[in-house]
Amino acid sequence: MAFASTRGGACAHASQTILQGLAPNGGLFVPDEFPGVSLEDIGAMAQMDYPARAAMVLQKYLDDFTPEEIACAVQAAYRPDKFDDPAVAPVKPVAPGTFMLELFHGPTLAFKDMALQLLPHLMTLSARKNGETREVNILVATSGDTGKAALEGFKDVPGTSCTVFYPTDGVSDVQKLQMTTTGGSNTKVIALRGNFDDAQTGVKALFASADFAAQANRQGKVLSSANSINFGRLVPQIVYYFSAYADLAASGAIALGDKVNFVVPTGNFGNILAAEYARRMGLPVNRLICASNRNRVLTDFFSTGEYVSDRPFYKTTSPSMDILISSNLERLLFEAANRQGETVAQWMNLLKKEGRFSVTEDQLKQMLTIFCAGSADDAQCAEEIRTRYTMDGCVMDPHTAVASRVLREYRAATGDDTPAVIVSTASPYKFAADVLCALKGEAPASPDAFDCAEELQRMTGLAIPPQVSELRSLPVSHTAVCEKDGMASAALG
Ligand SMILES: *Cc1c(COP(=O)(O)O)cnc(C)c1O
């Protein structure tokens, strides 16, 4: 399988795309075609464990990896001591016709683990295949969850190191502590004064800088990315859409071949794009519902065809979706533009220079045959946390609650009663203070994250994950802070 750049040109094998992260012209790597998965294949998946399901999907894209390499990688990534649910990504009924795909059973309690437990294995294999002997230095910009998941994945992996930039005030207390207490001899965590878009733009600029690459090279390092711009992040995310569907069909909740809707809490558009890739491969999907918080840049894009990043940025209770530049939308735009790289390059230039661009009416119409979008602000999100807990006994984190709310509104507006899967992206204990506040309808007595977690446990009976309680006693080992123009020296200094 060959990969091209969304901005035209480039031709790479899977292992090269994983190693490089971003295409040389600043575009994102996309597969030349979408390999097919038949209904029969999907039916057969129901009998497989999660690593075998992952191997089946991965092999279709990563054809310069041997089946043995892939089998080893998926077994190491999805080990029972890493994921606290034997199904890895269980799908659970919450109400008639509504299901929850739980993607937070990994070591850092967010869906990023689904890809980032696997990526280090794919990365070291890719380095070896391409004769790369330098240390692979993973540069990450995080809105909260990717950082810890990348650190946890790459920690002490020989031949790699991991440097994370997080926005100083843009992450929850638990998210911040998770990152700053990370051990490992090859990890670096830096607080950037700015928001997530500053971090992401800064990291993209480092990737594009020849000077920075040369400086890294002098230190015996080559740069790569663990953000969802890396195709190696995307392909493991395709797996759980097939996995969820296979489980639903096997349980009799749907018949094999029936279409389902997925509603995905969206920031950088990586998770929902994986669903679209699964659909293009043959997964029976009716609608992909893109759920945003108050930073509703995608909702507006899908309703007008104009993408406007030049707008106020809001901090919300779902920080991992506080994003105005959704990088992976570029991969959908590439398909909407009939794979014309020049068109995408023009849009991206406009976005950079003017903070906006527009697609044509036809292009928008084509996207809207599958995609639709909605948003929920913090108050609506809190109301949804309370409603779903009262009605269904389900405790949701704020990101998941945004999706749940958007689904409720979608159903009310359209009458579409297709079975729907809410993609649940984080454990409520990553955001205990906000969840507790939503459930009680008032600010908790103590704002301390651990006090809130304990009260939430008392109230709901849902056990606090050990990854959260242990943070209380772990020493903080990363305290570096940098300005927007100091990222290069902070990374390599
Ligand atoms: C990263 C993240 C999201 C957004 O996912 P994208 O792939 O960036 O759209 C949503 N919820 C949580 C909890 C996340 O960590």
PDBQT file of the ligand as one rigid body, heavy atoms in Angstrom, charges set to zero:
ROOT
HETATM    1  C1  LIG A 501      -8.481  13.648  22.287  1.00  0.00    +0.000 C 
HETATM    2  C2  LIG A 501      -9.818  13.563  22.908  1.00  0.00    +0.000 A 
HETATM    3  C3  LIG A 501     -10.979  13.883  22.201  1.00  0.00    +0.000 A 
HETATM    4  C4  LIG A 501     -10.940  14.419  20.792  1.00  0.00    +0.000 C 
HETATM    5  O1  LIG A 501     -10.506  13.443  19.870  1.00  0.00    +0.000 OA
HETATM    6  P1  LIG A 501      -9.997  13.913  18.421  1.00  0.00    +0.000 P 
HETATM    7  O2  LIG A 501      -9.462  12.676  17.800  1.00  0.00    +0.000 OA
HETATM    8  O3  LIG A 501      -8.929  14.924  18.683  1.00  0.00    +0.000 OA
HETATM    9  O4  LIG A 501     -11.159  14.477  17.715  1.00  0.00    +0.000 OA
HETATM   10  C5  LIG A 501     -12.207  13.717  22.829  1.00  0.00    +0.000 A 
HETATM   11  N1  LIG A 501     -12.276  13.297  24.102  1.00  0.00    +0.000 NA
HETATM   12  C6  LIG A 501     -11.180  12.983  24.824  1.00  0.00    +0.000 A 
HETATM   13  C7  LIG A 501     -11.344  12.554  26.232  1.00  0.00    +0.000 C 
HETATM   14  C8  LIG A 501      -9.926  13.099  24.255  1.00  0.00    +0.000 A 
HETATM   15  O5  LIG A 501      -8.838  12.795  24.972  1.00  0.00    +0.000 OA
ENDROOT
TORSDOF 0
